[in-house]
Amino acid sequence: MINLALEQHQDVVVKVRQKERHLIRDAEGLFAKQAPVYSARGVTLAERPGVVYDVELWEAYELTTWDGVKTPLRCRRVEQVRREKEGDGKPALSDII
């Protein structure tokens, strides 16, 4: 399905969740060799004023280890840390996604 979509010049988004997959390990190896292409600290959203986010984004354009896929893949990794503010404004809880 991925090759067919790419042959028709369509974009394909695949969300991989299983950490044991070789594709994840290979992409993480590419990301480890570079700094994030985007980084933001202390971001707040109007909809969630009691929450502060730190975000980092990595991109790799030459992942070729997915068997059966004919073209190199572009991969992204997003790390988001969410901190809930306590009454005194200090971060209380962190989540990494």
N, C-alpha and C positions, 0 to 999 in steps of 0.2 A: 504494500500500500504506500509506503514512504517513497519508493522509487517511482511509482506511477505518478504521484502528486508532484514530485520534483521534476519529472520529465515534462509535465504540463505547466511548469514555472509557477507552481503554487507553493505557499509556505506551509510548513508542517510544524506543529508544536507537540512535543512528546514530553510528558512529565514522568520521570523515572523516580520511583520511591524506594526501591529495595537496595540497601547499602551494599549487599554482597555482589551486586551486578558488576561485571568487569567494565562496563561502560562508565559507571560512576567513578570507579578507581582510576581509569585512564584520564577522565576529565579532571579529576582532582590533581593528578600528576601535572597536567598542563597548567592548572591554576596556581599550583605551588611555585611555579617558576616565574610568576609575575605578581606585581602589585595590583590591587583592585583598580579597575578603570573608573570607578565612581565610589566616593565615600562621603557620607554625611553624618554628623553627630548632633544630637540634641534636637531632632526634628519633632515638631508638634503639629497636630492637625486640628483644625477648628472644630471638627466633630468630636474629638477626644482630647479635650484640654488637659486632662489629668494624666496623660500618657506621653512619654518621651521615647523616640526611636533613634537608634543608631543603625545605619544601613551601609553595606558594602556590596559591590557588584563586580564580578569577574566575567570575562568573555574569552572564549577560545574559538577559533574559526577553522581549525584543521583536525578535528577528531575523525580519525579514519578507521577505528577499530570495531565498529558495529558491523558484524558479519552480514552480508547480503545487501547493504546499502552502498550504492555505487558512487556517491559523491561525498566529499568531506562535510562534516556537520558543524554547525555553529552551536556552541554550548554556552549556557549562562549559569552562574551560581550566584545566588543572592543570600546574604546573611543579614538577618534583621534581629536586633536586640530590642525588646520592648520593656520599658520600665514604667511601672505605675508610680505616680507621685503620692507620697503620704501628705498629711495635713500641713507639714512643715515645708513641702515642696521638694524633699529629697527623694531620690528613687528608692522604691521598696522591693519590687519584684522584677526579675529578669527572665525573659524567654528568648531562646535562640531558635530561629526558624530557617 
